[in-house]
């Protein structure tokens, strides 16, 4: 593995994340996956929205966009359509992606556009003081759920798969080697890829729900997850309330920008044929 520090803007460090935050771990996993694949930095564009997780692009030495809340995938779609040869990556959080950005998420998946989306899911809005998000488990506490969240949370990976994503995976800030491997595979998928990274937020999620600090939260994440390969051999009672991690779906299909370019080429051929026939008729009548 090369010098991963070269992927960071040194003048932007140190970062603003709280001590023990999992976003740095997820960002490091992405950088290591990029390094493994020897991607040309000048052919990578990373986009984020708003939130703690979305601050990651400010530290990364690529062409980056820090966009509006929930709109990272909309901006990324425009970039991929204009420059389909680029490797376009979105870094987003559970609130940014699944609340205000939920509609963009399902349609990016439906189109199967060639964007890799890393969703850093800490189950809460961290930047704006700990409100519950669409990913906060039922019964958990937040600033806007002082008596416990009464809403069911999304299963983000099932949502991505159902909406049309062609690569779907989940890992955690505890299972770092797995997270790197899954991001690497996601980057290789030509269509829409989603990697959900379960990460800890000790400042709000851990404190408000009395889970504890960073170490306790990492152990909580470890105990609450099971690898999908191991799950296949376990009885249902052992899987109760467990979250599956690993590669959950991988089926390559036609990628959106490639299909769009093929459509343009097909229309252009018809136009050229029409123009040729039109001018050919005109020249014969002279």
N, C-alpha and C positions, 0 to 999 in steps of 0.2 A: 504494500500500500504506500502511496506517495505522501508528500507533505500536505496534509489536509489543511494546515494553517493558510496555505496559499488561496484557499477558497473563501477566506474571510476578509472583510474590510477591517484591517487592524486599527484604523483610526476611529472606528465606531465602537470599539470595545473599551471598557467592559460593558456587558449587556445590562438591561434594566430588569430582567426577570428576578423574582423573589428567590432567596436561598432555598434550594430543594425543589424548585419547579422542574417539571418533566419536559418542558418545551425545548430546553437546550439539548437534552438527550435525543429527542426526535430530530432536531435540526442536525445534530452530529451524525445520526444514522443516515440521513439523506445525503450529506456530504460524503460519507464513506462509500455509499452506493454509487454515487456519481464518480468518485475516484476509482473504484473498482472497474467501472465500465470505460474509463479513460475518455469520458465525454469532453468534447471541445467546449471550453467555457464560453466561447463566442457564439456557440450554437445552442446555448441553453438560456431560457428566459423563465424566471420564477416570479409568480404573481401572488399577492396576498390581499386580504380585505382589511378588516379592523378587528383588533383584539390583541390579547397578550401573544397568542401564537403568531399572529400576523406581523409582529415586529421582527420576526426572524429574517425577512428579506433585507432589512436594513443592515444586517451584519454580513450578508453573503455577497461575495465579489463576482456577481454575474450581472447581466442585464435584468433588472428587477423593477416591478411595479408594486407600489403600496396603494391600493385602490379604496373605493368606498365600501362601507359595511355591507357584507353579503354579496358583493358584486365581483368578487375575484374571478369566478368562472365565466362571467359575462365578458370581462376584459380578456381573459385567457382565450376564450372562443374567438374573439376578434383577431388576436395575435396569431392563433393557429391557422385561421382562414387566410390571413394576409401573408404569413410566412410558414407554410406547412412543413418546411424542412427543419424548423426549429424543434428542439425538445422543450415542450412547455410544461411547467410544473406549477401546481397551485399548493400553497401552504395555508391552511385555514383551521379554524377552531370549531368546536361543536355548536356554539351559538351562531357564529358567522356563517357556517355552512348549512345548518339544518333549520334555522329559524328564518331570518330575513333572506338568507341565500338558498332556502330550500327549493324554490321553483327552478332556479338556475341549475341546481345540482341534479334534479331529476331529468331535466331536458338535456343537459350535457351527457348524462348517462344514456338517455334515449337515443341521442344522435350517434353515440359511440365515437365521439370526437377524440383525437389523439392527445389527450391531456392526462397527466398523472397527478392525482389529487391526494395529498397527505392531510388527513383530518386529525388534528391533535385534540383528542377528546379527554378533557379533564372533568366532564360532567357538570360544568358550572360556568357562569360568566365570571371570569377572573378579573378583567381589567376594570369593570364597572361595579365592583363591590360585592360579587357573590350572588347575583340573581340566579334562579333556576333556569335551565335551558331545556330544549326538547330532548336532551340526552340525560338529564338528571333522573336517576331511578325514582320510582314511585316510593313515597314515604320519606325521602331524604330532605334535608333542610337547606334553605337558602335565604338570602335577604328578603326575597319576595315570596318565600314559602316558610314563614316562621313557625307554622304548625305542621309542616311536612307537605311535600309535593303530592297532590292528588291526581296528577296526570300520569298516564303511562308514557314511557320514553320510547323513542325509536330504537329499532335494531338497525343501525346504519348500514351494515353490510348486506342485510336482507333487502333493505330499501334500494341500495345501489344495484344489486343483482336483479331485482324485480323491474327496475327502471331501465335496465339494458346495459349496464357496465359489463365489460368483457373480462376484466381482471379485478377480483375482490379479495382482500386479505385483511387480517387484523393481527397486531402484535402489541407489545407494551413497552414501557420504559424500563421494566425489569428484564424482559427478554430481548436484550439489545441485539445479539447476533441474529436472532430470528427477524427482528425488525429491519435490519440492514439487508438481509437476504430477500425479504418480501418487497422492499422498496426497489431493489435491483431488478427483480422480476417484473415489477410494475412498470419500470422505466423501459423495459424491453418490449412490453406489449404495445402493438401499434394502435390500439383503440383506447377507450376511456378506462382508466385504471384508478382504483380507490384502495388506499391503505389507511385503515383506521388505527391510529396509535393511541392506546389507552395510557394516559400520563397522569401524574399526581399534581394536585394543587393543594399543598399543605396550608396555604394562607387562608383559603376560604372553604374548599370542600372538606379538607381534613379537620380544620378547626370547628366548623359549624356542625359537622356530623360526628365529632368526637372520635375520629379515626386515629388522629395523632399527627406527628410530623412526617418528614420525608421518608425515613426508614420504615415507620409503621405503615405508611401509605403504600410503599413498594411491596411490603409483605402482604398487605390487604389485596393489592392487585394480583400478586402471585397466587394467593390462596383462592381467589375468585375466578381464575381462568384455567382452562385445560386445552392442550393442543388437540386439534381436530383429528390427528392421527391416533393419539392415545384414546380419544373419546370413542372411536369406532369399536374399541374392545371393552368399554365400560358399560355396566348396567345402567338403566335410566336413573335409579336412585342416586348413583354417584355423580350424575350430571346435573342434578337439580340445582338451579340458581347459578350454574357455572356459565361463564362466557367463553365461547370457542375462539381460539387463536390459531393462526396458521393461514395457509392458502385455502380460501373458501370457495373460489370459483375462478375458472380459467378456460375461456372458450373464445378463440379468435374469430372475429367476423369482419365484414367490410367496414373500414374506417371512414369517417364522415368526409374529411377533406379530400381523401383519395377519390371517393365517390363523386364529390362535388366537382373536382377537376376533370373526371371522366365525363361528367355531364356537360361541362363547358366545352370540352374537346368535341363531343358528339354534336352539340349545337353548332359549333364553329364549322365542322365538316359539312353540315347541311346548308349553312349560310354560304360557304365557299362554293358548294355545288350549285346553289340557286343563282349566285352572282355569276358563276361561269356560264350557266345556261342563259341567263338574261343578256349578258354582253355578247355571248356567242350568237344569239338570235338577232341582236341589233347589228352585228357586223355582217351577217348573211343578208340582211335586207338592204344594205347600202349598195 
